[in-house]
Every structure is written in structure tokens, then in C-alpha cells.
């Protein structure tokens, strides 16, 4: 009978899982998803192949978790940007800027973003977006419609189109040789487009 307490066992499992994710992220960024094997990940994480498969069913699941974590971190920055004082529209602008800058200033996030469609496919990426990012976009637009900050547009349709715009902007930044310049250019275009959503009385 094992004398390892459940708490210690769970802690060890959590550490192993974190090590696998860290190793996979380094390899996916450096070598790319296709050139990285589960054996490579286990070797760098100092974990057996069986230990890797204990936590993740395959490489795609590891990549999905890494992409989800990257998107979650960026959305946390978005929420933090909105916590600043100012008018609601100014907070929305700050949140949009935080989203774009999240990819512009994070080399690893950009690398994952460049690979994500090829690795996970549109449907899986969409599911992650629905889980992590779209709820906040919908909530913001619902609030702005109620308060009259933006025109009385259908919230669901506006949310979908606006988030698609943000996603395309992120892909543009991720593919650019100069991410900072691309982010500035995209920001200028997006803010010009967002002005069209504003209620005339708030402009």
C-alpha cells in the first residue's frame, strides 16, 4: 500500500502537468507543432511518455490547452484595462488596445496563433473563443446598448462580427514581420470602424 498521501500525489501530478505544458510550449514555439513529438515533450519535461499521455490524450490537446491559456491571459489584461477610471467608451477603447497589444508584445502567443488553425482547425478554435473571449464581448455590447453608448444594434450579430474583426486583426499582427507596427496600423483601422458603432449623442 502506498504511503504517499493523496495531497502529495495530486501536487506531483500538477507539477508534472505544468512541466509538460512548459516543455511543449517551448518546443512548439521553437520547432513548430509538426516537428515536435510527444517523446520530445516528455524528454524536456523530464517525464515519461506515459506520464504525458496520462494528462493529455494527444499533442493537439496539449496545444489546445496552451492556446486557451494564452487567450485567457490576454483576456485578463483586457479586463484589467477596463478597470481604469474613465468614460465607458474610453474603457472599451482601452480594452481593445489591450487585446491587440497582447499579441503584439508576446512572441510565444503570436507563434501559437500562427499555428493554431492548422493544428486545431476552425471549429476547435471557435469553441475556445466561445469559452474564453466571446462572453466578455457580448456582455460589453449588451451593457453599451442598454446605456446608449452604441447604436441599438442586434447584440449577437454585432458581437460575432466584432470578435471576428478582432481575430482577423490578431492574425494580421501574428503574421507580420514587425508586430508592433502592425498592431499600431490595425489599431488605427479598428478604432475608425468602432466609431461607427457609437451612438450619435456620445460622439
Secondary structure, DSSP 8 states (H G I E B T S, - for coil): -----HHHHHHHHHHHHHHHHHHHHHHHHHT-STT--HHHHHHHHT--HHHHHHH-SSHHHHHHHHHHHHHHHHHHHHHHHHTSSS-HHHHHHHHHHHHHHHHHT-HHHHHHHHHHHHHHHHHHHHHHHHHHTHHHHHHHHHHHHHHTSB----HHHHHHHHHHHHHHHHHHHHH-SSHHHHHHHHHHHHHHHHGGGB-GGG-
